[in-house]
């Protein structure tokens, strides 16, 4: 098998695109070169962030890191394949 060839520029072009991730509306915020991975930020749900002592502090958007390729680089990661583009 050969490695999947996805360029970082192709992934960077996705920054700002809205997607559904496991039923949550998100926006592609950043591309991490190591992996590579996409960082998504929820646009419709917040979660409560705790302080260093575990006490609830504030509401912040949830973030997700989605790998693009499997660890061996041979296949596209199932989480990446599950992303649904949203046409706004």
Gaussian input, Z-matrix of N, CA and C with variables (Angstrom, degrees):
# hf/3-21g

backbone

0 1
 N
 C     1     B1
 C     2     B2     1     A1
 N     3     B3     2     A2     1     D1
 C     4     B4     3     A3     2     D2
 C     5     B5     4     A4     3     D3
 N     6     B6     5     A5     4     D4
 C     7     B7     6     A6     5     D5
 C     8     B8     7     A7     6     D6
 N     9     B9     8     A8     7     D7
 C    10    B10     9     A9     8     D8
 C    11    B11    10    A10     9     D9
 N    12    B12    11    A11    10    D10
 C    13    B13    12    A12    11    D11
 C    14    B14    13    A13    12    D12
 N    15    B15    14    A14    13    D13
 C    16    B16    15    A15    14    D14
 C    17    B17    16    A16    15    D15
 N    18    B18    17    A17    16    D16
 C    19    B19    18    A18    17    D17
 C    20    B20    19    A19    18    D18
 N    21    B21    20    A20    19    D19
 C    22    B22    21    A21    20    D20
 C    23    B23    22    A22    21    D21
 N    24    B24    23    A23    22    D22
 C    25    B25    24    A24    23    D23
 C    26    B26    25    A25    24    D24
 N    27    B27    26    A26    25    D25
 C    28    B28    27    A27    26    D26
 C    29    B29    28    A28    27    D27
 N    30    B30    29    A29    28    D28
 C    31    B31    30    A30    29    D29
 C    32    B32    31    A31    30    D30
 N    33    B33    32    A32    31    D31
 C    34    B34    33    A33    32    D32
 C    35    B35    34    A34    33    D33
 N    36    B36    35    A35    34    D34
 C    37    B37    36    A36    35    D35
 C    38    B38    37    A37    36    D36
 N    39    B39    38    A38    37    D37
 C    40    B40    39    A39    38    D38
 C    41    B41    40    A40    39    D39
 N    42    B42    41    A41    40    D40
 C    43    B43    42    A42    41    D41
 C    44    B44    43    A43    42    D42
 N    45    B45    44    A44    43    D43
 C    46    B46    45    A45    44    D44
 C    47    B47    46    A46    45    D45
 N    48    B48    47    A47    46    D46
 C    49    B49    48    A48    47    D47
 C    50    B50    49    A49    48    D48
 N    51    B51    50    A50    49    D49
 C    52    B52    51    A51    50    D50
 C    53    B53    52    A52    51    D51
 N    54    B54    53    A53    52    D52
 C    55    B55    54    A54    53    D53
 C    56    B56    55    A55    54    D54
 N    57    B57    56    A56    55    D55
 C    58    B58    57    A57    56    D56
 C    59    B59    58    A58    57    D57
 N    60    B60    59    A59    58    D58
 C    61    B61    60    A60    59    D59
 C    62    B62    61    A61    60    D60
 N    63    B63    62    A62    61    D61
 C    64    B64    63    A63    62    D62
 C    65    B65    64    A64    63    D63
 N    66    B66    65    A65    64    D64
 C    67    B67    66    A66    65    D65
 C    68    B68    67    A67    66    D66
 N    69    B69    68    A68    67    D67
 C    70    B70    69    A69    68    D68
 C    71    B71    70    A70    69    D69
 N    72    B72    71    A71    70    D70
 C    73    B73    72    A72    71    D71
 C    74    B74    73    A73    72    D72
 N    75    B75    74    A74    73    D73
 C    76    B76    75    A75    74    D74
 C    77    B77    76    A76    75    D75
 N    78    B78    77    A77    76    D76
 C    79    B79    78    A78    77    D77
 C    80    B80    79    A79    78    D78
 N    81    B81    80    A80    79    D79
 C    82    B82    81    A81    80    D80
 C    83    B83    82    A82    81    D81
 N    84    B84    83    A83    82    D82
 C    85    B85    84    A84    83    D83
 C    86    B86    85    A85    84    D84
 N    87    B87    86    A86    85    D85
 C    88    B88    87    A87    86    D86
 C    89    B89    88    A88    87    D87
 N    90    B90    89    A89    88    D88
 C    91    B91    90    A90    89    D89
 C    92    B92    91    A91    90    D90
 N    93    B93    92    A92    91    D91
 C    94    B94    93    A93    92    D92
 C    95    B95    94    A94    93    D93
 N    96    B96    95    A95    94    D94
 C    97    B97    96    A96    95    D95
 C    98    B98    97    A97    96    D96
 N    99    B99    98    A98    97    D97
 C   100   B100    99    A99    98    D98
 C   101   B101   100   A100    99    D99
 N   102   B102   101   A101   100   D100
 C   103   B103   102   A102   101   D101
 C   104   B104   103   A103   102   D102
 N   105   B105   104   A104   103   D103
 C   106   B106   105   A105   104   D104
 C   107   B107   106   A106   105   D105
 N   108   B108   107   A107   106   D106
 C   109   B109   108   A108   107   D107
 C   110   B110   109   A109   108   D108
 N   111   B111   110   A110   109   D109
 C   112   B112   111   A111   110   D110
 C   113   B113   112   A112   111   D111
 N   114   B114   113   A113   112   D112
 C   115   B115   114   A114   113   D113
 C   116   B116   115   A115   114   D114
 N   117   B117   116   A116   115   D115
 C   118   B118   117   A117   116   D116
 C   119   B119   118   A118   117   D117
 N   120   B120   119   A119   118   D118
 C   121   B121   120   A120   119   D119
 C   122   B122   121   A121   120   D120
 N   123   B123   122   A122   121   D121
 C   124   B124   123   A123   122   D122
 C   125   B125   124   A124   123   D123
 N   126   B126   125   A125   124   D124
 C   127   B127   126   A126   125   D125
 C   128   B128   127   A127   126   D126
 N   129   B129   128   A128   127   D127
 C   130   B130   129   A129   128   D128
 C   131   B131   130   A130   129   D129
 N   132   B132   131   A131   130   D130
 C   133   B133   132   A132   131   D131
 C   134   B134   133   A133   132   D132
 N   135   B135   134   A134   133   D133
 C   136   B136   135   A135   134   D134
 C   137   B137   136   A136   135   D135
 N   138   B138   137   A137   136   D136
 C   139   B139   138   A138   137   D137
 C   140   B140   139   A139   138   D138
 N   141   B141   140   A140   139   D139
 C   142   B142   141   A141   140   D140
 C   143   B143   142   A142   141   D141
 N   144   B144   143   A143   142   D142
 C   145   B145   144   A144   143   D143
 C   146   B146   145   A145   144   D144
 N   147   B147   146   A146   145   D145
 C   148   B148   147   A147   146   D146
 C   149   B149   148   A148   147   D147
 N   150   B150   149   A149   148   D148
 C   151   B151   150   A150   149   D149
 C   152   B152   151   A151   150   D150
 N   153   B153   152   A152   151   D151
 C   154   B154   153   A153   152   D152
 C   155   B155   154   A154   153   D153
 N   156   B156   155   A155   154   D154
 C   157   B157   156   A156   155   D155
 C   158   B158   157   A157   156   D156
 N   159   B159   158   A158   157   D157
 C   160   B160   159   A159   158   D158
 C   161   B161   160   A160   159   D159
 N   162   B162   161   A161   160   D160
 C   163   B163   162   A162   161   D161
 C   164   B164   163   A163   162   D162
 N   165   B165   164   A164   163   D163
 C   166   B166   165   A165   164   D164
 C   167   B167   166   A166   165   D165
 N   168   B168   167   A167   166   D166
 C   169   B169   168   A168   167   D167
 C   170   B170   169   A169   168   D168
 N   171   B171   170   A170   169   D169
 C   172   B172   171   A171   170   D170
 C   173   B173   172   A172   171   D171
 N   174   B174   173   A173   172   D172
 C   175   B175   174   A174   173   D173
 C   176   B176   175   A175   174   D174
 N   177   B177   176   A176   175   D175
 C   178   B178   177   A177   176   D176
 C   179   B179   178   A178   177   D177
 N   180   B180   179   A179   178   D178
 C   181   B181   180   A180   179   D179
 C   182   B182   181   A181   180   D180
 N   183   B183   182   A182   181   D181
 C   184   B184   183   A183   182   D182
 C   185   B185   184   A184   183   D183
 N   186   B186   185   A185   184   D184
 C   187   B187   186   A186   185   D185
 C   188   B188   187   A187   186   D186
 N   189   B189   188   A188   187   D187
 C   190   B190   189   A189   188   D188
 C   191   B191   190   A190   189   D189
 N   192   B192   191   A191   190   D190
 C   193   B193   192   A192   191   D191
 C   194   B194   193   A193   192   D192
 N   195   B195   194   A194   193   D193
 C   196   B196   195   A195   194   D194
 C   197   B197   196   A196   195   D195
 N   198   B198   197   A197   196   D196
 C   199   B199   198   A198   197   D197
 C   200   B200   199   A199   198   D198
 N   201   B201   200   A200   199   D199
 C   202   B202   201   A201   200   D200
 C   203   B203   202   A202   201   D201
 N   204   B204   203   A203   202   D202
 C   205   B205   204   A204   203   D203
 C   206   B206   205   A205   204   D204
 N   207   B207   206   A206   205   D205
 C   208   B208   207   A207   206   D206
 C   209   B209   208   A208   207   D207
 N   210   B210   209   A209   208   D208
 C   211   B211   210   A210   209   D209
 C   212   B212   211   A211   210   D210
 N   213   B213   212   A212   211   D211
 C   214   B214   213   A213   212   D212
 C   215   B215   214   A214   213   D213
 N   216   B216   215   A215   214   D214
 C   217   B217   216   A216   215   D215
 C   218   B218   217   A217   216   D216
 N   219   B219   218   A218   217   D217
 C   220   B220   219   A219   218   D218
 C   221   B221   220   A220   219   D219
 N   222   B222   221   A221   220   D220
 C   223   B223   222   A222   221   D221
 C   224   B224   223   A223   222   D222
 N   225   B225   224   A224   223   D223
 C   226   B226   225   A225   224   D224
 C   227   B227   226   A226   225   D225
 N   228   B228   227   A227   226   D226
 C   229   B229   228   A228   227   D227
 C   230   B230   229   A229   228   D228
 N   231   B231   230   A230   229   D229
 C   232   B232   231   A231   230   D230
 C   233   B233   232   A232   231   D231
 N   234   B234   233   A233   232   D232
 C   235   B235   234   A234   233   D233
 C   236   B236   235   A235   234   D234
 N   237   B237   236   A236   235   D235
 C   238   B238   237   A237   236   D236
 C   239   B239   238   A238   237   D237
 N   240   B240   239   A239   238   D238
 C   241   B241   240   A240   239   D239
 C   242   B242   241   A241   240   D240
 N   243   B243   242   A242   241   D241
 C   244   B244   243   A243   242   D242
 C   245   B245   244   A244   243   D243
 N   246   B246   245   A245   244   D244
 C   247   B247   246   A246   245   D245
 C   248   B248   247   A247   246   D246
 N   249   B249   248   A248   247   D247
 C   250   B250   249   A249   248   D248
 C   251   B251   250   A250   249   D249
 N   252   B252   251   A251   250   D250
 C   253   B253   252   A252   251   D251
 C   254   B254   253   A253   252   D252
 N   255   B255   254   A254   253   D253
 C   256   B256   255   A255   254   D254
 C   257   B257   256   A256   255   D255
 N   258   B258   257   A257   256   D256
 C   259   B259   258   A258   257   D257
 C   260   B260   259   A259   258   D258
 N   261   B261   260   A260   259   D259
 C   262   B262   261   A261   260   D260
 C   263   B263   262   A262   261   D261

   B1=1.4571
   B2=1.5206
   B3=1.3047
   B4=1.4572
   B5=1.5238
   B6=1.3083
   B7=1.4652
   B8=1.5224
   B9=1.3184
   B10=1.4633
   B11=1.5241
   B12=1.3127
   B13=1.4549
   B14=1.5343
   B15=1.3290
   B16=1.4618
   B17=1.5204
   B18=1.3203
   B19=1.4635
   B20=1.5252
   B21=1.3223
   B22=1.4599
   B23=1.5222
   B24=1.3399
   B25=1.4676
   B26=1.5224
   B27=1.3304
   B28=1.4643
   B29=1.5222
   B30=1.3278
   B31=1.4560
   B32=1.5209
   B33=1.3223
   B34=1.4712
   B35=1.5193
   B36=1.3169
   B37=1.4705
   B38=1.5244
   B39=1.3247
   B40=1.4642
   B41=1.5257
   B42=1.3293
   B43=1.4638
   B44=1.5282
   B45=1.3194
   B46=1.4617
   B47=1.5180
   B48=1.3297
   B49=1.4567
   B50=1.5234
   B51=1.3245
   B52=1.4648
   B53=1.5237
   B54=1.3344
   B55=1.4605
   B56=1.5257
   B57=1.3190
   B58=1.4630
   B59=1.5226
   B60=1.3310
   B61=1.4610
   B62=1.5222
   B63=1.3217
   B64=1.4625
   B65=1.5333
   B66=1.3369
   B67=1.4512
   B68=1.5194
   B69=1.3119
   B70=1.4724
   B71=1.5255
   B72=1.3273
   B73=1.4565
   B74=1.5159
   B75=1.3374
   B76=1.4618
   B77=1.5219
   B78=1.3159
   B79=1.4580
   B80=1.5196
   B81=1.3339
   B82=1.4612
   B83=1.5241
   B84=1.3281
   B85=1.4578
   B86=1.5245
   B87=1.3281
   B88=1.4633
   B89=1.5269
   B90=1.3393
   B91=1.4603
   B92=1.5242
   B93=1.3188
   B94=1.4642
   B95=1.5237
   B96=1.3214
   B97=1.4560
   B98=1.5188
   B99=1.3263
   B100=1.4539
   B101=1.5121
   B102=1.2677
   B103=1.4645
   B104=1.5108
   B105=1.2763
   B106=1.4655
   B107=1.5324
   B108=1.3305
   B109=1.4555
   B110=1.5190
   B111=1.3236
   B112=1.4571
   B113=1.5192
   B114=1.3098
   B115=1.4627
   B116=1.5159
   B117=1.3354
   B118=1.4606
   B119=1.5164
   B120=1.3377
   B121=1.4589
   B122=1.5204
   B123=1.3170
   B124=1.4546
   B125=1.5261
   B126=1.3289
   B127=1.4713
   B128=1.5206
   B129=1.3409
   B130=1.4612
   B131=1.5278
   B132=1.3024
   B133=1.4540
   B134=1.5202
   B135=1.3083
   B136=1.4601
   B137=1.5173
   B138=1.3071
   B139=1.4564
   B140=1.5206
   B141=1.3159
   B142=1.4610
   B143=1.5158
   B144=1.3323
   B145=1.4541
   B146=1.5271
   B147=1.3087
   B148=1.4622
   B149=1.5197
   B150=1.3441
   B151=1.4568
   B152=1.5314
   B153=1.3233
   B154=1.4647
   B155=1.5293
   B156=1.3194
   B157=1.4633
   B158=1.5249
   B159=1.3300
   B160=1.4503
   B161=1.5070
   B162=1.3246
   B163=1.4666
   B164=1.5242
   B165=1.3395
   B166=1.4672
   B167=1.5282
   B168=1.3080
   B169=1.4595
   B170=1.5253
   B171=1.3593
   B172=1.4691
   B173=1.5243
   B174=1.3240
   B175=1.4618
   B176=1.5272
   B177=1.3189
   B178=1.4674
   B179=1.5267
   B180=1.3398
   B181=1.4648
   B182=1.5319
   B183=1.3127
   B184=1.4575
   B185=1.5238
   B186=1.3189
   B187=1.4597
   B188=1.5251
   B189=1.3179
   B190=1.4662
   B191=1.5177
   B192=1.3137
   B193=1.4628
   B194=1.5240
   B195=1.3191
   B196=1.4544
   B197=1.5268
   B198=1.3297
   B199=1.4655
   B200=1.5271
   B201=1.3188
   B202=1.4620
   B203=1.5253
   B204=1.3241
   B205=1.4618
   B206=1.5212
   B207=1.3259
   B208=1.4574
   B209=1.5208
   B210=1.3145
   B211=1.4716
   B212=1.5241
   B213=1.3280
   B214=1.4640
   B215=1.5319
   B216=1.3410
   B217=1.4623
   B218=1.5182
   B219=1.3254
   B220=1.4650
   B221=1.5258
   B222=1.3271
   B223=1.4591
   B224=1.5236
   B225=1.3239
   B226=1.4574
   B227=1.5272
   B228=1.3224
   B229=1.4606
   B230=1.5298
   B231=1.3408
   B232=1.4747
   B233=1.5276
   B234=1.3339
   B235=1.4705
   B236=1.5257
   B237=1.3319
   B238=1.4671
   B239=1.5321
   B240=1.3195
   B241=1.4687
   B242=1.5298
   B243=1.3303
   B244=1.4588
   B245=1.5278
   B246=1.3282
   B247=1.4619
   B248=1.5242
   B249=1.3235
   B250=1.4690
   B251=1.5164
   B252=1.3390
   B253=1.4617
   B254=1.5212
   B255=1.3208
   B256=1.4572
   B257=1.5156
   B258=1.2902
   B259=1.4691
   B260=1.5149
   B261=1.3424
   B262=1.4732
   B263=1.4977
   A1=109.81
   A2=115.26
   A3=119.14
   A4=109.49
   A5=114.96
   A6=120.41
   A7=110.24
   A8=116.21
   A9=122.39
   A10=106.83
   A11=116.85
   A12=120.61
   A13=109.61
   A14=115.71
   A15=121.99
   A16=106.72
   A17=116.71
   A18=119.29
   A19=110.80
   A20=114.66
   A21=120.02
   A22=110.90
   A23=117.01
   A24=119.90
   A25=110.81
   A26=117.28
   A27=120.19
   A28=110.33
   A29=116.34
   A30=120.20
   A31=111.28
   A32=117.65
   A33=120.57
   A34=111.61
   A35=116.66
   A36=120.34
   A37=111.77
   A38=117.21
   A39=121.34
   A40=112.48
   A41=118.43
   A42=120.42
   A43=109.21
   A44=115.77
   A45=121.50
   A46=113.89
   A47=117.62
   A48=121.71
   A49=109.00
   A50=116.64
   A51=122.03
   A52=109.28
   A53=115.68
   A54=122.16
   A55=109.43
   A56=115.12
   A57=121.63
   A58=107.27
   A59=116.36
   A60=121.91
   A61=107.42
   A62=115.88
   A63=122.53
   A64=111.58
   A65=115.83
   A66=121.72
   A67=115.34
   A68=117.79
   A69=122.29
   A70=108.43
   A71=116.63
   A72=120.92
   A73=109.25
   A74=116.09
   A75=121.68
   A76=110.05
   A77=114.84
   A78=122.51
   A79=107.83
   A80=116.88
   A81=120.70
   A82=107.12
   A83=115.55
   A84=122.13
   A85=112.22
   A86=116.11
   A87=119.86
   A88=109.42
   A89=115.34
   A90=122.23
   A91=107.58
   A92=116.02
   A93=120.95
   A94=107.92
   A95=116.87
   A96=121.17
   A97=112.68
   A98=116.51
   A99=120.27
   A100=109.04
   A101=117.19
   A102=121.04
   A103=112.38
   A104=122.92
   A105=129.94
   A106=111.13
   A107=114.96
   A108=121.71
   A109=109.89
   A110=115.58
   A111=121.80
   A112=108.58
   A113=116.86
   A114=121.64
   A115=106.48
   A116=114.91
   A117=121.66
   A118=109.30
   A119=116.02
   A120=121.24
   A121=107.83
   A122=116.18
   A123=121.78
   A124=109.41
   A125=115.22
   A126=119.19
   A127=112.07
   A128=117.29
   A129=117.17
   A130=114.01
   A131=119.45
   A132=121.00
   A133=110.00
   A134=116.57
   A135=121.81
   A136=108.48
   A137=115.60
   A138=118.79
   A139=107.86
   A140=115.85
   A141=120.66
   A142=109.64
   A143=115.54
   A144=121.80
   A145=109.10
   A146=115.73
   A147=120.50
   A148=110.35
   A149=115.83
   A150=119.88
   A151=108.83
   A152=117.04
   A153=120.96
   A154=113.04
   A155=117.12
   A156=121.27
   A157=112.50
   A158=116.85
   A159=120.90
   A160=114.98
   A161=116.74
   A162=120.66
   A163=110.20
   A164=117.61
   A165=119.39
   A166=110.15
   A167=115.89
   A168=120.17
   A169=112.69
   A170=116.21
   A171=119.31
   A172=109.36
   A173=114.46
   A174=120.78
   A175=108.38
   A176=115.79
   A177=121.54
   A178=108.90
   A179=117.39
   A180=119.61
   A181=109.94
   A182=115.49
   A183=120.44
   A184=109.04
   A185=117.03
   A186=121.55
   A187=109.68
   A188=114.70
   A189=122.14
   A190=108.37
   A191=116.89
   A192=122.33
   A193=107.52
   A194=116.20
   A195=122.51
   A196=108.97
   A197=117.75
   A198=119.52
   A199=110.25
   A200=116.36
   A201=121.11
   A202=110.37
   A203=116.63
   A204=122.07
   A205=110.56
   A206=116.08
   A207=120.50
   A208=108.40
   A209=117.12
   A210=121.02
   A211=112.77
   A212=118.39
   A213=119.94
   A214=112.88
   A215=117.34
   A216=121.52
   A217=113.99
   A218=116.96
   A219=121.00
   A220=113.49
   A221=116.52
   A222=120.03
   A223=110.76
   A224=115.20
   A225=120.32
   A226=107.45
   A227=116.63
   A228=122.28
   A229=110.56
   A230=118.13
   A231=121.01
   A232=113.84
   A233=119.00
   A234=120.48
   A235=111.34
   A236=116.80
   A237=121.02
   A238=109.81
   A239=116.18
   A240=120.33
   A241=112.03
   A242=117.74
   A243=121.69
   A244=113.16
   A245=118.82
   A246=120.39
   A247=109.84
   A248=115.52
   A249=121.81
   A250=108.95
   A251=116.69
   A252=120.69
   A253=110.34
   A254=115.76
   A255=121.69
   A256=107.79
   A257=115.83
   A258=121.06
   A259=108.05
   A260=116.71
   A261=120.60
   A262=111.01
   D1=149.31
   D2=178.11
   D3=-105.95
   D4=160.37
   D5=179.93
   D6=-72.04
   D7=147.33
   D8=174.57
   D9=-74.51
   D10=134.31
   D11=-177.84
   D12=-110.86
   D13=98.42
   D14=174.88
   D15=-118.43
   D16=123.54
   D17=-176.96
   D18=-80.42
   D19=152.92
   D20=176.53
   D21=-63.59
   D22=-32.13
   D23=178.97
   D24=-65.49
   D25=-38.98
   D26=176.52
   D27=-61.06
   D28=-42.47
   D29=179.28
   D30=-69.15
   D31=-39.80
   D32=179.42
   D33=-63.25
   D34=-29.17
   D35=176.61
   D36=-65.03
   D37=-15.34
   D38=178.78
   D39=-84.05
   D40=-10.85
   D41=-179.68
   D42=-59.66
   D43=128.94
   D44=-178.47
   D45=94.85
   D46=-11.00
   D47=179.89
   D48=-76.04
   D49=139.23
   D50=177.84
   D51=-92.31
   D52=136.43
   D53=-179.07
   D54=-139.22
   D55=160.93
   D56=168.84
   D57=-97.88
   D58=128.50
   D59=174.58
   D60=-124.59
   D61=110.16
   D62=-179.19
   D63=51.69
   D64=43.01
   D65=176.68
   D66=83.02
   D67=2.25
   D68=-179.14
   D69=-108.33
   D70=132.43
   D71=176.26
   D72=-75.47
   D73=126.01
   D74=-176.86
   D75=-135.17
   D76=166.07
   D77=173.92
   D78=-124.60
   D79=139.27
   D80=176.57
   D81=-71.82
   D82=119.39
   D83=-174.01
   D84=-98.35
   D85=-37.91
   D86=-172.08
   D87=-159.08
   D88=158.68
   D89=173.70
   D90=-116.13
   D91=125.42
   D92=175.25
   D93=-95.18
   D94=124.97
   D95=-176.30
   D96=-67.50
   D97=-33.77
   D98=-179.47
   D99=-74.29
   D100=109.10
   D101=-179.85
   D102=133.89
   D103=-65.46
   D104=-16.56
   D105=-72.21
   D106=165.98
   D107=179.63
   D108=-140.71
   D109=155.52
   D110=173.82
   D111=-104.85
   D112=139.73
   D113=173.54
   D114=-103.81
   D115=122.68
   D116=179.38
   D117=-109.57
   D118=147.46
   D119=175.05
   D120=-123.93
   D121=132.38
   D122=-179.67
   D123=-66.85
   D124=136.35
   D125=178.19
   D126=-105.66
   D127=-6.30
   D128=-177.36
   D129=-130.04
   D130=-2.29
   D131=178.98
   D132=-135.73
   D133=137.46
   D134=174.75
   D135=-112.60
   D136=156.67
   D137=171.21
   D138=-127.17
   D139=163.39
   D140=-176.40
   D141=-87.25
   D142=124.18
   D143=179.07
   D144=-91.66
   D145=132.19
   D146=179.97
   D147=-91.91
   D148=154.30
   D149=174.05
   D150=-82.58
   D151=-174.00
   D152=-175.16
   D153=-64.94
   D154=-14.65
   D155=179.91
   D156=-100.80
   D157=1.61
   D158=179.62
   D159=88.24
   D160=4.97
   D161=178.94
   D162=-83.22
   D163=138.95
   D164=178.71
   D165=-60.81
   D166=133.01
   D167=-173.33
   D168=-116.35
   D169=-54.69
   D170=-175.61
   D171=-158.61
   D172=165.13
   D173=177.72
   D174=-94.38
   D175=130.67
   D176=-179.88
   D177=-136.33
   D178=154.38
   D179=175.98
   D180=-65.37
   D181=143.88
   D182=178.01
   D183=-79.09
   D184=143.56
   D185=176.99
   D186=-118.42
   D187=151.99
   D188=179.98
   D189=-134.44
   D190=142.84
   D191=173.53
   D192=-111.77
   D193=118.78
   D194=-174.87
   D195=-112.70
   D196=115.96
   D197=176.51
   D198=-69.09
   D199=142.42
   D200=179.47
   D201=-86.21
   D202=-40.97
   D203=-178.63
   D204=-117.57
   D205=157.24
   D206=173.32
   D207=-67.54
   D208=167.18
   D209=-174.86
   D210=-61.27
   D211=-28.44
   D212=178.90
   D213=-88.02
   D214=-4.38
   D215=177.41
   D216=73.31
   D217=10.94
   D218=-176.70
   D219=-90.16
   D220=-22.32
   D221=-175.86
   D222=-139.67
   D223=159.70
   D224=173.96
   D225=-76.76
   D226=135.71
   D227=-175.77
   D228=-65.93
   D229=139.27
   D230=179.81
   D231=-57.65
   D232=-35.78
   D233=178.61
   D234=-64.22
   D235=-37.16
   D236=177.38
   D237=-67.35
   D238=-41.35
   D239=-179.96
   D240=-65.41
   D241=-27.40
   D242=-178.36
   D243=-78.37
   D244=-12.98
   D245=-179.93
   D246=-65.22
   D247=132.96
   D248=177.42
   D249=-110.39
   D250=125.23
   D251=176.84
   D252=-68.98
   D253=144.23
   D254=176.77
   D255=-110.08
   D256=127.40
   D257=178.83
   D258=-92.20
   D259=106.00
   D260=-179.49
   D261=-94.95

